[in-house]
Every structure is written in C-alpha cells, then in structure tokens.
Amino acid sequence: MENRNCRNCRFWRETPRSDVLGGDCCIRAPSIVMGHLNLISGGSDGTDAATIGFWPGTDEDDWCGEFVER
C-alpha cells in the first residue's frame, strides 16, 4: 500500500490546535508519564493529585514501522 504515513494509520489522532497541549499524536503505545502534580481541592486532606502524560507528537506525513491501515 502506498501512503503508509500517520494520516492513514489507525493509531494517529488529529487534535485541534486550540487545545492547551494541542497537536497531532500517535497513540500506538501508552502515554509517556511526565510527572505527578498535587492540586489544591476541597478533599479531606486539602489536596488532590493528577498524573501528567502525553503521546508523541507527529505530523500527518510522518511514518514508522508500526503502521496499521485505518
């Protein structure tokens, strides 16, 4: 098959650029965890937590060896 690029791969996600961390990405593998953030909230101990992670950014014309047709 021709055009074995991200645009035609089932793992590629196009994300609106208006998103805070907007950008197209590959979700072939689990997200990469970047850190843990303690948030202030109304919980019993006054804190809550969030894990921060992301998937690798890609362009529609990129390609790799993990391509699977949509």
C-alpha positions as CSV (number, residue, x, y, z in Angstrom):
1,M,0.0,0.0,0.0
2,E,1.2,3.5,-0.8
3,N,0.9,6.4,1.7
4,R,1.9,4.4,4.8
5,N,2.0,7.6,6.8
6,C,0.5,8.8,10.0
7,R,-2.5,10.3,8.3
8,N,-3.6,6.8,7.1
9,C,-2.7,4.9,10.3
10,R,-5.3,3.7,12.8
11,F,-3.1,4.9,15.7
12,W,-2.9,8.6,14.6
13,R,-5.1,11.2,16.2
14,E,-5.5,14.7,14.9
15,T,-6.0,17.2,17.7
16,P,-7.4,20.7,17.4
17,R,-4.7,23.3,17.8
18,S,-6.8,25.2,20.2
19,D,-6.3,22.5,22.9
20,V,-3.9,23.6,25.7
21,L,-1.4,20.9,24.6
22,G,-2.9,20.6,21.1
23,G,-1.1,18.7,18.4
24,D,-1.4,15.6,16.4
25,C,-0.2,12.5,18.1
26,C,0.4,8.7,17.8
27,I,-1.4,6.6,20.4
28,R,0.2,3.3,19.4
29,A,1.8,2.9,22.8
30,P,0.7,4.1,26.2
31,S,1.2,7.7,27.0
32,I,4.5,8.8,28.5
33,V,4.2,9.9,32.1
34,M,6.0,13.2,32.8
35,G,5.1,13.7,36.4
36,H,2.7,13.9,39.3
37,L,1.0,17.1,40.3
38,N,-0.6,17.8,43.7
39,L,-3.7,20.1,43.3
40,I,-5.4,22.1,45.9
41,S,-9.1,21.0,46.4
42,G,-11.7,20.6,49.0
43,G,-10.7,17.0,49.8
44,S,-10.4,15.7,53.4
45,D,-6.7,16.4,53.4
46,G,-7.0,19.5,51.2
47,T,-5.1,18.1,48.3
48,D,-5.8,16.0,45.2
49,A,-3.4,14.6,42.6
50,A,-3.1,14.4,38.9
51,T,-0.7,12.5,36.6
52,I,0.7,14.4,33.7
53,G,1.5,12.5,30.5
54,F,1.4,12.8,26.7
55,W,1.7,10.8,23.4
56,P,4.5,11.6,20.9
57,G,3.7,14.4,18.6
58,T,3.6,13.6,14.9
59,D,2.8,15.2,11.6
60,E,0.4,13.6,9.1
61,D,3.3,12.9,6.6
62,D,5.5,11.1,9.3
63,W,5.8,7.3,9.3
64,C,7.1,4.4,11.3
65,G,7.3,0.7,11.4
66,E,4.1,0.3,13.4
67,F,1.7,1.3,10.7
68,V,-1.7,-0.3,10.7
69,E,-4.2,0.8,8.0
70,R,-7.4,2.5,9.2
